[in-house]
Amino acid sequence: MATLTERLLNEGIQQGLQQGEQNVLQRQLVRRFGPLDSQARQRLQHATAQELECWADNILDARTLDEVFICH
C-alpha cells in the first residue's frame, strides 16, 4: 500500500505530465489556427488526459479548430 507521500508524489507527477501535454497542444493549435479564444483555452485547461490525447491526434487532420475538439 502506497504511503501518503508516494500518493501525493504520483498525483503531482500526473498533474505535471498533463500540464505539459496541455502546453504542447496549445502551442500547436496556436501555430496551426492562430490565437485561441478564451473558450478554447478553457477547454484545454479542463481537459482530461484522454481528451488531450484525442485532440493531439486530431490536430494532424483537422481543417478547423472545431474539428480538433471532436472525439468519438
C-alpha positions as CSV (number, residue, x, y, z in Angstrom):
1,M,0.0,0.0,0.0
2,A,1.4,3.4,-1.0
3,T,2.2,5.9,1.6
4,L,0.6,9.4,1.6
5,T,3.9,10.8,0.4
6,E,4.0,8.3,-2.5
7,R,0.4,9.0,-3.5
8,L,1.0,12.8,-3.4
9,L,4.2,12.4,-5.5
10,N,2.4,10.3,-8.1
11,E,-0.5,12.8,-8.3
12,G,2.0,15.6,-8.7
13,I,3.8,13.8,-11.5
14,Q,0.5,13.1,-13.3
15,Q,-0.6,16.7,-13.0
16,G,2.8,17.8,-14.3
17,L,2.5,15.5,-17.3
18,Q,-1.0,16.6,-18.1
19,Q,0.1,20.3,-17.9
20,G,2.9,19.6,-20.3
21,E,0.5,17.9,-22.7
22,Q,-1.8,20.9,-22.5
23,N,1.1,23.3,-23.1
24,V,2.3,21.5,-26.2
25,L,-1.2,21.1,-27.7
26,Q,-1.9,24.8,-27.1
27,R,1.3,25.8,-28.9
28,Q,0.5,23.5,-31.8
29,L,-3.1,24.9,-32.0
30,V,-1.9,28.5,-32.0
31,R,0.7,27.7,-34.7
32,R,-1.9,26.0,-36.9
33,F,-5.0,28.1,-36.3
34,G,-3.8,31.4,-34.7
35,P,-4.5,32.8,-31.3
36,L,-7.1,30.8,-29.3
37,D,-10.2,32.4,-27.9
38,S,-11.0,32.1,-24.2
39,Q,-13.4,29.1,-24.8
40,A,-10.7,27.0,-26.5
41,R,-8.1,27.9,-23.7
42,Q,-10.6,26.9,-21.1
43,R,-11.3,23.6,-22.8
44,L,-7.6,22.8,-22.8
45,Q,-7.3,23.7,-19.1
46,H,-10.2,21.4,-18.1
47,A,-9.5,18.6,-20.4
48,T,-9.0,15.0,-19.3
49,A,-5.9,13.1,-20.3
50,Q,-8.0,11.1,-22.8
51,E,-9.3,14.3,-24.4
52,L,-5.8,15.7,-24.7
53,E,-4.6,12.6,-26.5
54,C,-7.6,12.6,-28.9
55,W,-7.1,16.3,-29.7
56,A,-3.4,15.8,-30.2
57,D,-4.2,13.1,-32.8
58,N,-6.9,15.2,-34.4
59,I,-4.7,18.2,-35.0
60,L,-2.9,16.2,-37.7
61,D,-6.0,16.0,-39.9
62,A,-8.3,18.8,-38.7
63,R,-9.1,21.6,-41.1
64,T,-10.6,23.8,-38.4
65,L,-10.2,24.3,-34.7
66,D,-13.7,22.9,-34.1
67,E,-12.6,19.6,-35.8
68,V,-9.7,19.3,-33.4
69,F,-12.2,19.1,-30.4
70,I,-14.3,16.3,-31.9
71,C,-13.6,12.9,-30.2
72,H,-15.5,9.7,-30.7
